[in-house]
Amino acid sequence: MLRAAAAVRAFLPFIIDDRRPLPSVRQFAACVKPGISMLDRFDRALLKANRWTLIVILAAMATMVFVNVVLRFTTDRSLLWVEEVSRYLMIWLTFLGGGPVLRYGGHLGIDTLQEVLPRHAGAVRAAIFAMLLGFFVFMVWVGLRYAAFAWAQTTPVMQIPIGAVYLAMPIGFTLMILHLLLMAGPYVRRRALLADGEFDADAAKL
């Protein structure tokens, strides 16, 4: 649909003014730029939101711990709730960060089987994808059960429901399912992963 609209816009000046010569095939192809699909937009928005959530959580943890250390050395007192909140934020950071790390291929992995069977590498990756998807769905179910079971319990200092902490598991694995589905096609076909200068996925390979 986007490409059709671009084609109409490219031809519109020549339709209005019939004295203008029609463009060549190369000129027309240059005018029609491939559009960004809604799936690509969702993918970019998900990655951006996921990344900024991790940045905010990590910045909050660092700030709270730094302030608490300063207070401990300057006033011989500390905020009791900082240790508890930072510990639970670390749990959320771990589960929410699993999806982006998966997209970059940063989890520990052994690719020996793909190298030994290059003709069947696509089938091997498809099997890995199916097993990961099944495991993620199972962990969402387990996490929801844990959160429901522990919701009546509260943390010692902040009195936060323990179930709210356990929600990091189903929410994190739900995000990992989304990331897995978005990367499935390129990964299974040609082992394509995200790559940029901020992350070195090769360092995690065995």
MOHU-V701484 format. One record per pair of residues at least 12 apart in sequence whose C-alpha atoms are under 6 Angstrom apart, sorted by the first residue. I is the first residue (numbers start at 1). J is the second residue. D is the distance in Angstrom with one decimal. If there is no record, write none. Layout:
# MOHU-V701484
((I J D) (I J D))
This chain:
# MOHU-V701484
((2 35 5.5) (3 34 5.9) (6 32 5.4) (7 32 5.6) (10 31 5.9) (61 86 5.4) (81 157 6.0) (92 168 5.2) (95 172 4.6) (96 172 4.7) (99 176 4.4) (99 179 5.8) (103 194 5.8) (104 193 5.5) (104 194 4.7) (105 201 5.5) (106 201 4.6) (106 204 5.6) (108 204 5.3) (108 205 5.8) (109 205 5.5) (110 206 5.5) (122 188 5.5) (122 189 5.9) (125 188 5.3) (126 188 5.7) (136 173 5.6) (140 170 4.1) (140 173 5.9) (143 169 5.2) (143 170 4.8) (144 170 5.9) (147 163 4.0) (147 166 5.0) (147 167 5.7) (150 162 5.6) (150 163 4.8) (151 163 4.0))
